[in-house]
Amino acid sequence: MKKIYYLSTCDTCKRILKELELPDSFQLQDIKKDSITAEQLDHMKELSGSYESLFSRRARLYKERDLKNKNLDEGSYKDLILEHYTFLKRPVIIHGDKIFVGNSKKSVEAAKRSIHGE
């Protein structure tokens, strides 16, 4: 599978997509227009190891709901991501059986190496 979950309104996502120089074989899914399904999220969790690793603590709703003071478990992370797209750490890049989550330099560089076979 070659897929990227991203947000078209996010400048960081746009910059990363441009930087990756993606081949046409990649499928892009704008998570604001085309919501993530439970099956897609389960597949991401399978590759990443946990729902928590896919969860963004930078989301505005995380602060608004004071979630940092709540005891969140894997089920909570899954439910929150499915409830609102901003809880997914973006972009999520799936290349074969590898997953790259978030916009850290390290993650983006690793995705670039995987995609371009370096």
VEXVO-41470 format. One record per residue (C-alpha): residue in one letter; x, y, z. Coordinates in steps of 0.5 Angstrom, whole numbers, padded with zeros to 4 digits, always signed. Layout:
<sites>
AXYZ;...
</sites>
This chain:
<sites>
M+0000+0000+0000;K+0002+0007-0002;K-0002+0012+0002;I-0002+0019+0005;Y-0007+0021+0010;Y-0006+0029+0011;L-0010+0035+0011;S-0010+0040+0005;T-0011+0046+0009;C-0004+0045+0013;D+0002+0048+0010;T+0006+0044+0014;C+0003+0038+0010;K+0003+0041+0004;R+0011+0043+0005;I+0012+0036+0006;L+0008+0033+0000;K+0012+0037-0004;E+0019+0035-0001;L+0017+0028-0002;E+0017+0028-0009;L+0012+0023-0009;P+0011+0018-0015;D+0004+0018-0018;S+0003+0011-0015;F+0001+0014-0008;Q-0006+0015-0006;L-0007+0022-0002;Q-0013+0022+0003;D-0015+0029+0005;I-0018+0027+0012;K-0022+0033+0013;K-0026+0032+0006;D-0025+0024+0007;S-0026+0022+0014;I-0021+0016+0017;T-0025+0010+0018;A-0024+0005+0024;E-0021+0000+0019;Q-0016+0005+0016;L-0014+0007+0023;D-0014+0000+0026;H-0009-0001+0020;M-0005+0005+0022;K-0005+0002+0029;E-0002-0005+0027;L+0004-0001+0023;S+0005+0004+0028;G+0004-0001+0035;S-0001+0004+0038;Y-0006+0009+0037;E-0003+0013+0042;S+0003+0014+0037;L-0002+0017+0032;F-0005+0022+0037;S-0003+0029+0036;R-0003+0033+0043;R-0002+0039+0039;A-0009+0039+0037;R-0013+0045+0039;L-0019+0041+0042;Y-0013+0037+0046;K-0012+0044+0050;E-0020+0046+0050;R-0022+0039+0053;D-0016+0039+0058;L-0015+0032+0056;K-0008+0033+0059;N-0011+0032+0065;K-0015+0026+0064;N-0012+0019+0064;L-0013+0017+0057;D-0012+0009+0054;E-0011+0006+0048;G-0019+0006+0047;S-0020+0013+0048;Y-0014+0015+0043;K-0018+0011+0038;D-0024+0014+0039;L-0022+0021+0039;I-0018+0020+0033;L-0024+0018+0030;E-0029+0023+0033;H-0025+0029+0030;Y-0019+0029+0024;T-0015+0034+0028;F-0013+0029+0033;L-0009+0025+0028;K-0002+0026+0028;R+0000+0029+0021;P+0002+0027+0016;V+0001+0019+0016;I+0005+0016+0010;I+0005+0009+0009;H+0010+0006+0004;G+0009-0002+0004;D+0009-0005+0011;K+0013+0002+0014;I+0009+0007+0017;F+0012+0015+0018;V+0008+0019+0023;G+0008+0026+0024;N+0012+0032+0021;S+0019+0031+0025;K+0025+0032+0021;K+0027+0025+0022;S+0020+0022+0020;V+0020+0026+0014;E+0027+0024+0012;A+0026+0016+0013;A+0020+0017+0009;K+0024+0020+0003;R+0029+0015+0004;S+0024+0009+0004;I+0020+0012-0002;H+0026+0013-0006;G+0030+0007-0005;E+0036+0010-0002;
</sites>
